Amino acid sequence: MWSIQHKAYVAASGRVIAVGPGVLRQLGTGFAEALTYVVEGDGGADRTERAAWLHD
């Protein structure tokens, strides 16, 4: 579901985040970690951060 509602971005440092309606989600410190998180999950740990400056 989140992949439809969120856009993923990769920073120059390699960090990967997903940005959605009012939230940021940390996907990983690098592409391999982010891919593992997206495919396998991480046991339900919440990686969501509220971002009031983001608009729908």
C-alpha positions as CSV (number, residue, x, y, z in Angstrom):
1,M,0.0,0.0,0.0
2,W,2.7,2.6,0.9
3,S,4.5,2.2,-2.4
4,I,1.4,3.7,-4.2
5,Q,1.0,6.5,-1.7
6,H,4.7,7.3,-1.1
7,K,7.6,8.4,-3.3
8,A,11.0,7.0,-2.5
9,Y,14.1,9.1,-2.6
10,V,17.8,8.2,-2.3
11,A,20.2,10.8,-0.8
12,A,23.8,11.3,-1.9
13,S,24.8,9.5,1.3
14,G,22.8,6.5,0.2
15,R,20.0,6.9,2.8
16,V,16.6,6.0,1.4
17,I,13.3,7.5,2.6
18,A,9.7,7.4,1.5
19,V,7.7,10.6,1.5
20,G,3.9,10.4,1.8
21,P,1.0,12.5,2.9
22,G,2.4,14.3,6.0
23,V,4.9,11.6,6.9
24,L,8.5,10.4,6.2
25,R,9.4,6.8,6.5
26,Q,13.0,5.7,6.9
27,L,13.5,2.8,4.5
28,G,17.3,2.3,5.1
29,T,20.7,3.7,5.4
30,G,21.5,2.3,2.0
31,F,19.7,0.7,-1.0
32,A,20.3,-2.9,0.1
33,E,18.8,-2.2,3.6
34,A,15.9,-0.4,2.1
35,L,15.1,-3.2,-0.4
36,T,15.3,-5.7,2.4
37,Y,12.9,-3.6,4.6
38,V,10.4,-3.2,1.7
39,V,10.4,-6.9,0.7
40,E,10.8,-8.6,4.1
41,G,9.6,-6.0,6.7
42,D,11.3,-5.6,10.0
43,G,9.0,-7.2,12.5
44,G,6.6,-4.3,12.8
45,A,9.0,-1.5,14.0
46,D,7.5,1.9,13.1
47,R,9.8,4.0,11.0
48,T,7.3,6.7,10.4
49,E,8.1,10.3,11.3
50,R,5.4,13.1,11.3
51,A,6.3,15.9,8.9
52,A,4.0,18.8,9.4
53,W,5.7,20.7,6.6
54,L,4.6,18.1,4.0
55,H,1.3,18.6,2.3
56,D,-1.0,16.1,0.6
